[in-house]
């Protein structure tokens, strides 16, 4: 089956309009791939190129009637050049150890996640955290998911959940020790995933949706250059 016939077979479902989680006083509509659709890495990768994103076992894309604020973003890793702040972040964390693991369904991992949500995202949809929500949100999907542990002298300080696509990596979610603010662990994990993609010979690191009016999303265009998907075409963001 070609990638085009695969896409022809994909059935999309849509939510009813609901309050936007990012921009106040706006309504959002989300389309998502029918959960009965067989997904493999090739189809998942193709849908990512078209602006879809994974949450748990769902592939979705915003499709709002009166708003196009959610713009898919990715980093072309071969072109990426870290700025001074990012170079300092990388040097500051040279003492950290990185491990790739198959599972993060342990008390150690969940406790770090719960502390992160409770301290950093009390106003978000994932608060309050629960073990069931943790498993459904960050569990592996279609054999593509990899987990990156970041440890300081053996102590777990961050986890990056990453999906391996045909031509890139997709940064699904990162959580970290909220007491380690000086390390800028969120930035460090993105920098690590950029280098990881380079080592694998992949072209891009997908970062999900960027919203210009949402301050929480500003970090996604701080890695230069950034590509944005507009009108079904990826193009470098203008300075």
Secondary structure, 3 states (H helix, E strand, C coil): CCHHHHHHCCCEEECCCEECCCCCCCEECEEEECCCCCCCHHHHHHHHHCCCEEECCEEEEECCCCCCCCEEEEEECCCCCCCHHHHHHHHHCCCCEEEEECCCCCHHHHHHHHHHHHHHCCCCCCCCCCHHHHHHHHCCCCCCEEEEEEEECCEEEEEEEEEECCCEEEEEEEEECCCCHHHCHHHHHHHHHHHHHHHHCCCEEEEEEECCCCHHHHHHHCCCCCEEEECCEEEECCC
